[in-house]
Amino acid sequence: MLPTQDGATHQRVQGFAAENTVGLSHFKMKIKKKIIIGIIVTLLLAPASIYAVPKINNYYQAFKLEKEADKLLAKKDYQAALSSYKKSREKWEDKVINEKITATEQTINDDKNYKEGQEAINAENWDKAIKKFSSISRNSEYYTSAKRLADYAKNKVENSSKENILGNTAINEKKQKKYDKSVKNDYALPSPTLMPIVTQSSSPSPSPIPDESALRASIQIALTKVAEIEGQIKTLELTLSGYNKALLDCLKDARTPPEDAILSPSQYESLRQNCYNLYQNDINSVSNQINSLEYQKEEYARQANELLSRCTTCN
């Protein structure tokens, strides 16, 4: 026979069972509360995540478009730059992008007026030239040249009025030709045109010189080439400096996005890499051109020195 439980033992067993039941119920309630809280937090954060992810992506796309536009602007492709700036603004609008759009629109207008002023000068339409050159903004790269050309056109109008009264004289003609020559270089747009780059394989080599007169002429040619190449190198060095500055500015912007564009480390790195992709090839290309020109300059200088050593009448 099984042992029977007395009344006290039976009560203790029942009490223990009741305590376990209460404890288990309490544990289940705590688990339910945690699950409910987790669901509430998830529901609260989900809209923010849904909003933040596309916003970060928009900033990344806007950054790329803005930096591409900066590069196009540096290359004076103004219309393409303006288009890229506007696409960037559609992704992410702020004060900086609006200022760039306004400035680019002004540059396009100045560029148009400058070219139309040049055409008016060539057609001797002095009044139109004055109007076009005078409308160019003070912060334009064309301003100094445009002011000079506007003054030139005004001078033409004044001289024309005087000629109608007094008639033209040889002295006035001489003065006018001298003045025309002084502003001739302003007819061209300020951006320089580079000479074709010559490769090292086509570098000059001295040829037999028959007499002292020909020696001096060849020396002059070689020295002139040295001066021309030095001018090209200086222009390319300015271009290289511009690219390097643009790269540094791009990297700086990549490190300082707006406060509401919270980027991960990999996204920061992606922005930095975009800067290098935009400018590194151009930097390398210009550097190679400079190195090639330096080689050519040395060859022409060597040729000039060799010819000088053969010229007995050269000082």
PEWOZI-V652885 format. One record per residue. N is the residue number from 1. RES is the residue in one letter. OMEGA is omega in degrees with one decimal (* if undefined). Layout:
n->N res->RES omega->OMEGA
n->N res->RES omega->OMEGA
This chain:
n->1 res->M omega->176.8
n->2 res->L omega->178.6
n->3 res->P omega->179.8
n->4 res->T omega->178.1
n->5 res->Q omega->174.5
n->6 res->D omega->-175.4
n->7 res->G omega->-177.2
n->8 res->A omega->-179.8
n->9 res->T omega->179.9
n->10 res->H omega->179.9
n->11 res->Q omega->179.8
n->12 res->R omega->179.0
n->13 res->V omega->179.8
n->14 res->Q omega->178.6
n->15 res->G omega->179.2
n->16 res->F omega->179.1
n->17 res->A omega->179.9
n->18 res->A omega->178.8
n->19 res->E omega->178.1
n->20 res->N omega->-179.8
n->21 res->T omega->179.2
n->22 res->V omega->179.8
n->23 res->G omega->179.2
n->24 res->L omega->178.5
n->25 res->S omega->178.7
n->26 res->H omega->178.8
n->27 res->F omega->178.9
n->28 res->K omega->178.6
n->29 res->M omega->179.0
n->30 res->K omega->178.7
n->31 res->I omega->179.7
n->32 res->K omega->179.3
n->33 res->K omega->179.6
n->34 res->K omega->179.2
n->35 res->I omega->-179.0
n->36 res->I omega->178.7
n->37 res->I omega->178.6
n->38 res->G omega->179.3
n->39 res->I omega->-179.2
n->40 res->I omega->179.5
n->41 res->V omega->179.0
n->42 res->T omega->179.6
n->43 res->L omega->178.8
n->44 res->L omega->-176.6
n->45 res->L omega->-175.7
n->46 res->A omega->178.7
n->47 res->P omega->179.1
n->48 res->A omega->178.7
n->49 res->S omega->179.2
n->50 res->I omega->179.8
n->51 res->Y omega->-172.0
n->52 res->A omega->-174.8
n->53 res->V omega->177.5
n->54 res->P omega->-179.6
n->55 res->K omega->177.5
n->56 res->I omega->178.7
n->57 res->N omega->177.1
n->58 res->N omega->179.4
n->59 res->Y omega->179.7
n->60 res->Y omega->179.3
n->61 res->Q omega->179.1
n->62 res->A omega->179.4
n->63 res->F omega->-179.7
n->64 res->K omega->-179.1
n->65 res->L omega->-179.7
n->66 res->E omega->-177.9
n->67 res->K omega->174.0
n->68 res->E omega->178.4
n->69 res->A omega->177.3
n->70 res->D omega->-179.0
n->71 res->K omega->177.9
n->72 res->L omega->178.7
n->73 res->L omega->178.6
n->74 res->A omega->179.1
n->75 res->K omega->178.1
n->76 res->K omega->172.6
n->77 res->D omega->-166.8
n->78 res->Y omega->-178.1
n->79 res->Q omega->179.1
n->80 res->A omega->178.9
n->81 res->A omega->-179.8
n->82 res->L omega->178.9
n->83 res->S omega->-179.4
n->84 res->S omega->176.6
n->85 res->Y omega->-178.7
n->86 res->K omega->175.8
n->87 res->K omega->177.2
n->88 res->S omega->-179.9
n->89 res->R omega->177.1
n->90 res->E omega->179.8
n->91 res->K omega->-175.5
n->92 res->W omega->-177.0
n->93 res->E omega->173.0
n->94 res->D omega->-175.7
n->95 res->K omega->-175.6
n->96 res->V omega->-176.3
n->97 res->I omega->177.1
n->98 res->N omega->177.8
n->99 res->E omega->179.8
n->100 res->K omega->178.5
n->101 res->I omega->179.2
n->102 res->T omega->-179.2
n->103 res->A omega->-179.6
n->104 res->T omega->176.3
n->105 res->E omega->177.7
n->106 res->Q omega->178.9
n->107 res->T omega->178.3
n->108 res->I omega->179.5
n->109 res->N omega->178.7
n->110 res->D omega->179.8
n->111 res->D omega->179.2
n->112 res->K omega->-179.0
n->113 res->N omega->-179.5
n->114 res->Y omega->179.7
n->115 res->K omega->178.2
n->116 res->E omega->175.6
n->117 res->G omega->175.9
n->118 res->Q omega->-179.9
n->119 res->E omega->179.3
n->120 res->A omega->176.9
n->121 res->I omega->-179.0
n->122 res->N omega->178.9
n->123 res->A omega->-178.3
n->124 res->E omega->174.7
n->125 res->N omega->-168.4
n->126 res->W omega->-178.6
n->127 res->D omega->178.7
n->128 res->K omega->179.2
n->129 res->A omega->179.4
n->130 res->I omega->-178.5
n->131 res->K omega->-177.4
n->132 res->K omega->-178.1
n->133 res->F omega->-178.9
n->134 res->S omega->-177.5
n->135 res->S omega->-178.0
n->136 res->I omega->-174.2
n->137 res->S omega->-175.4
n->138 res->R omega->-178.3
n->139 res->N omega->179.5
n->140 res->S omega->175.6
n->141 res->E omega->179.8
n->142 res->Y omega->-166.9
n->143 res->Y omega->-176.5
n->144 res->T omega->179.4
n->145 res->S omega->-179.4
n->146 res->A omega->178.9
n->147 res->K omega->179.4
n->148 res->R omega->179.8
n->149 res->L omega->175.7
n->150 res->A omega->177.0
n->151 res->D omega->178.5
n->152 res->Y omega->179.5
n->153 res->A omega->178.0
n->154 res->K omega->178.1
n->155 res->N omega->178.5
n->156 res->K omega->180.0
n->157 res->V omega->179.8
n->158 res->E omega->179.5
n->159 res->N omega->178.7
n->160 res->S omega->178.5
n->161 res->S omega->179.3
n->162 res->K omega->-179.1
n->163 res->E omega->179.0
n->164 res->N omega->-178.2
n->165 res->I omega->-171.4
n->166 res->L omega->-173.4
n->167 res->G omega->-177.8
n->168 res->N omega->177.9
n->169 res->T omega->179.0
n->170 res->A omega->-179.2
n->171 res->I omega->178.7
n->172 res->N omega->178.6
n->173 res->E omega->-178.8
n->174 res->K omega->178.2
n->175 res->K omega->-178.3
n->176 res->Q omega->178.5
n->177 res->K omega->178.8
n->178 res->K omega->179.7
n->179 res->Y omega->177.8
n->180 res->D omega->-178.6
n->181 res->K omega->-177.1
n->182 res->S omega->-179.4
n->183 res->V omega->-175.8
n->184 res->K omega->-177.2
n->185 res->N omega->179.0
n->186 res->D omega->-179.4
n->187 res->Y omega->-177.7
n->188 res->A omega->174.8
n->189 res->L omega->-175.1
n->190 res->P omega->-176.2
n->191 res->S omega->-177.4
n->192 res->P omega->174.6
n->193 res->T omega->-177.4
n->194 res->L omega->173.4
n->195 res->M omega->177.6
n->196 res->P omega->179.4
n->197 res->I omega->179.7
n->198 res->V omega->-179.0
n->199 res->T omega->-176.9
n->200 res->Q omega->-177.1
n->201 res->S omega->-178.5
n->202 res->S omega->-179.9
n->203 res->S omega->-172.3
n->204 res->P omega->174.4
n->205 res->S omega->-175.8
n->206 res->P omega->177.0
n->207 res->S omega->-178.9
n->208 res->P omega->-178.0
n->209 res->I omega->-173.3
n->210 res->P omega->-175.9
n->211 res->D omega->-176.3
n->212 res->E omega->-179.6
n->213 res->S omega->178.4
n->214 res->A omega->176.9
n->215 res->L omega->-179.3
n->216 res->R omega->178.9
n->217 res->A omega->-179.5
n->218 res->S omega->177.0
n->219 res->I omega->180.0
n->220 res->Q omega->178.7
n->221 res->I omega->-178.4
n->222 res->A omega->-179.8
n->223 res->L omega->176.2
n->224 res->T omega->178.2
n->225 res->K omega->177.9
n->226 res->V omega->-179.7
n->227 res->A omega->178.8
n->228 res->E omega->-178.5
n->229 res->I omega->176.8
n->230 res->E omega->176.8
n->231 res->G omega->177.6
n->232 res->Q omega->-179.5
n->233 res->I omega->179.0
n->234 res->K omega->178.3
n->235 res->T omega->179.0
n->236 res->L omega->178.1
n->237 res->E omega->174.9
n->238 res->L omega->177.0
n->239 res->T omega->179.6
n->240 res->L omega->178.1
n->241 res->S omega->177.9
n->242 res->G omega->178.1
n->243 res->Y omega->179.8
n->244 res->N omega->178.3
n->245 res->K omega->179.4
n->246 res->A omega->178.5
n->247 res->L omega->-179.9
n->248 res->L omega->177.9
n->249 res->D omega->179.2
n->250 res->C omega->179.5
n->251 res->L omega->178.0
n->252 res->K omega->178.2
n->253 res->D omega->179.6
n->254 res->A omega->-179.8
n->255 res->R omega->-175.1
n->256 res->T omega->176.4
n->257 res->P omega->177.3
n->258 res->P omega->-176.9
n->259 res->E omega->-177.2
n->260 res->D omega->173.7
n->261 res->A omega->-176.0
n->262 res->I omega->-174.9
n->263 res->L omega->175.0
n->264 res->S omega->177.5
n->265 res->P omega->-179.7
n->266 res->S omega->178.2
n->267 res->Q omega->173.3
n->268 res->Y omega->-178.6
n->269 res->E omega->178.5
n->270 res->S omega->177.3
n->271 res->L omega->178.8
n->272 res->R omega->-179.6
n->273 res->Q omega->177.0
n->274 res->N omega->177.8
n->275 res->C omega->179.4
n->276 res->Y omega->179.2
n->277 res->N omega->-178.3
n->278 res->L omega->-167.4
n->279 res->Y omega->-171.1
n->280 res->Q omega->179.5
n->281 res->N omega->178.6
n->282 res->D omega->178.3
n->283 res->I omega->179.6
n->284 res->N omega->-178.3
n->285 res->S omega->-179.6
n->286 res->V omega->178.2
n->287 res->S omega->178.6
n->288 res->N omega->177.5
n->289 res->Q omega->178.4
n->290 res->I omega->179.5
n->291 res->N omega->178.9
n->292 res->S omega->179.1
n->293 res->L omega->176.9
n->294 res->E omega->178.5
n->295 res->Y omega->179.5
n->296 res->Q omega->179.6
n->297 res->K omega->179.1
n->298 res->E omega->-180.0
n->299 res->E omega->177.9
n->300 res->Y omega->178.3
n->301 res->A omega->177.9
n->302 res->R omega->179.1
n->303 res->Q omega->179.9
n->304 res->A omega->179.3
n->305 res->N omega->179.3
n->306 res->E omega->178.3
n->307 res->L omega->177.5
n->308 res->L omega->-178.7
n->309 res->S omega->-179.9
n->310 res->R omega->-177.2
n->311 res->C omega->-176.5
n->312 res->T omega->-177.2
n->313 res->T omega->-178.3
n->314 res->C omega->177.9
n->315 res->N omega->*
